[in-house]
Amino acid sequence: MAARPRPRRVRRALESGRLHRRHRGVYAVCHRVLTREGRRGVKHLRTRAEPTITRSRLERDFIAFLDAHDLPRPLVNQPLSGKEPDFRWPAQKLIAELDGFGTHGTRQAFEDDRARDRSLLIAGWRVIRIPYRQLREQPATVAGDLAQLL
């Protein structure tokens, strides 16, 4: 499957295996394949052998965005002090929150987001908010900003 030019299909298959708790077997097969240079699809599989489980299409798109811009993959939706930031780079103490207007467009969500950002800032984390529209319409700017922050 990795030898075919369909990276999304490979990513979804790997993520599905992990979601259904079959990832140990999937990773064992990947490891065997990855140790054999010259096999078709090995290069592509190396970049996808550790799938990142996401909760939304926007999060999946963001992971693809990071890969496309050669930015490091973060922890995704991992608990931190009673919160679950969308994306977290622990070494850089950086958190990225993706904001779609449908989810974050109410007054309550706006205020909750600011309170959450303050508490994370007090705990020593830098929080950046990336609106869906900016990610779609200004990818080079967003990638440049993230690269500088990382």
C-alpha positions as CSV (number, residue, x, y, z in Angstrom):
1,M,0.0,0.0,0.0
2,A,2.9,2.4,0.8
3,A,4.3,1.9,-2.6
4,R,1.3,3.5,-4.2
5,P,1.2,7.3,-4.4
6,R,-1.7,7.6,-2.0
7,P,-0.3,9.0,1.3
8,R,-3.7,9.8,2.9
9,R,-4.8,6.2,2.4
10,V,-1.6,4.9,4.1
11,R,-2.0,7.4,6.9
12,R,-5.6,6.4,7.5
13,A,-4.8,2.7,7.5
14,L,-2.0,3.2,10.1
15,E,-4.3,5.4,12.2
16,S,-7.1,2.9,12.0
17,G,-4.8,0.1,13.2
18,R,-3.9,2.3,16.2
19,L,-7.4,3.2,17.0
20,H,-8.5,-0.4,17.0
21,R,-5.5,-1.4,19.2
22,R,-3.9,-3.3,16.4
23,H,-1.0,-0.9,16.1
24,R,1.7,-3.2,17.7
25,G,1.3,-5.6,14.8
26,V,1.2,-2.8,12.3
27,Y,4.4,-1.3,13.7
28,A,6.1,-4.7,13.7
29,V,5.3,-5.2,10.0
30,C,6.5,-1.6,9.4
31,H,9.7,-2.2,11.2
32,R,10.4,-5.3,9.2
33,V,9.7,-3.5,5.9
34,L,11.7,-0.4,7.0
35,T,14.8,-2.5,7.7
36,R,14.9,-3.6,4.0
37,E,16.3,-0.8,1.9
38,G,15.3,-0.7,-1.8
39,R,11.7,-1.9,-1.2
40,R,9.0,0.1,-2.9
41,G,7.3,2.5,-0.5
42,V,9.9,2.3,2.3
43,K,10.7,6.0,2.1
44,H,7.1,7.0,2.3
45,L,6.3,4.5,5.1
46,R,9.2,5.9,7.1
47,T,7.5,9.3,7.3
48,R,4.2,7.7,8.3
49,A,5.2,4.8,10.5
50,E,4.2,6.7,13.7
51,P,0.7,7.9,12.9
52,T,-0.8,10.8,14.9
53,I,-4.3,10.2,16.2
54,T,-6.4,13.3,15.8
55,R,-10.0,14.3,16.7
56,S,-11.0,16.3,13.7
57,R,-10.3,16.9,10.0
58,L,-8.8,20.2,10.9
59,E,-6.3,18.5,13.2
60,R,-5.5,15.9,10.5
61,D,-5.0,18.7,8.0
62,F,-2.7,20.5,10.5
63,I,-0.5,17.4,10.8
64,A,-0.3,17.2,7.0
65,F,0.6,20.9,7.0
66,L,3.4,20.3,9.5
67,D,4.8,17.5,7.4
68,A,4.5,19.5,4.2
69,H,6.5,22.3,5.8
70,D,9.1,20.0,7.5
71,L,8.0,21.2,10.9
72,P,8.3,18.8,13.9
73,R,5.3,16.8,14.9
74,P,3.9,17.7,18.3
75,L,2.0,15.8,21.0
76,V,-1.6,15.8,20.1
77,N,-4.5,16.2,22.6
78,Q,-2.3,15.0,25.4
79,P,-3.4,16.0,29.0
80,L,-1.6,18.8,30.6
81,S,-2.6,20.2,34.0
82,G,-6.3,19.2,33.5
83,K,-6.4,20.6,30.0
84,E,-5.9,18.9,26.6
85,P,-4.1,21.3,24.2
86,D,-4.6,20.6,20.6
87,F,-0.9,20.5,19.8
88,R,2.1,20.7,22.2
89,W,5.8,20.8,21.7
90,P,7.2,20.2,25.2
91,A,10.9,21.1,24.5
92,Q,9.9,24.5,23.2
93,K,7.1,25.0,25.8
94,L,4.8,25.8,22.9
95,I,1.1,25.1,22.4
96,A,-0.9,25.6,19.2
97,E,-4.7,25.7,19.4
98,L,-6.6,25.5,16.2
99,D,-9.7,27.6,16.1
100,G,-12.6,27.0,13.8
101,F,-15.3,29.6,14.0
102,G,-18.0,27.0,14.4
103,T,-16.4,25.8,17.7
104,H,-14.8,28.9,19.0
105,G,-17.1,31.6,17.6
106,T,-19.3,32.2,20.7
107,R,-18.7,34.7,23.5
108,Q,-18.4,31.9,26.0
109,A,-15.9,30.0,23.9
110,F,-13.9,33.2,23.3
111,E,-13.8,33.9,27.1
112,D,-13.0,30.3,28.0
113,D,-10.1,30.3,25.5
114,R,-8.6,33.4,27.0
115,A,-8.9,32.1,30.6
116,R,-7.2,28.8,29.5
117,D,-4.4,30.7,27.6
118,R,-3.7,32.8,30.8
119,S,-3.5,29.7,33.0
120,L,-1.1,28.0,30.5
121,L,1.0,31.1,30.2
122,I,1.3,31.3,34.0
123,A,2.4,27.6,33.9
124,G,5.2,28.6,31.5
125,W,3.7,27.7,28.2
126,R,3.4,30.0,25.1
127,V,0.1,29.6,23.4
128,I,-0.6,30.5,19.8
129,R,-4.0,30.4,18.2
130,I,-4.3,29.5,14.6
131,P,-7.7,30.2,13.0
132,Y,-8.9,27.8,10.3
133,R,-9.0,30.5,7.7
134,Q,-5.4,31.6,8.2
135,L,-4.2,28.0,8.0
136,R,-6.0,27.7,4.7
137,E,-5.4,31.1,3.2
138,Q,-2.0,32.0,4.6
139,P,-0.1,28.7,5.0
140,A,3.3,30.2,4.2
141,T,2.9,32.9,6.9
142,V,1.7,30.4,9.5
143,A,4.5,28.0,8.7
144,G,7.1,30.7,8.9
145,D,5.7,31.9,12.3
146,L,5.7,28.4,13.7
147,A,9.2,27.7,12.4
148,Q,10.4,30.8,14.3
149,L,8.6,29.9,17.5
150,L,10.0,26.3,17.4
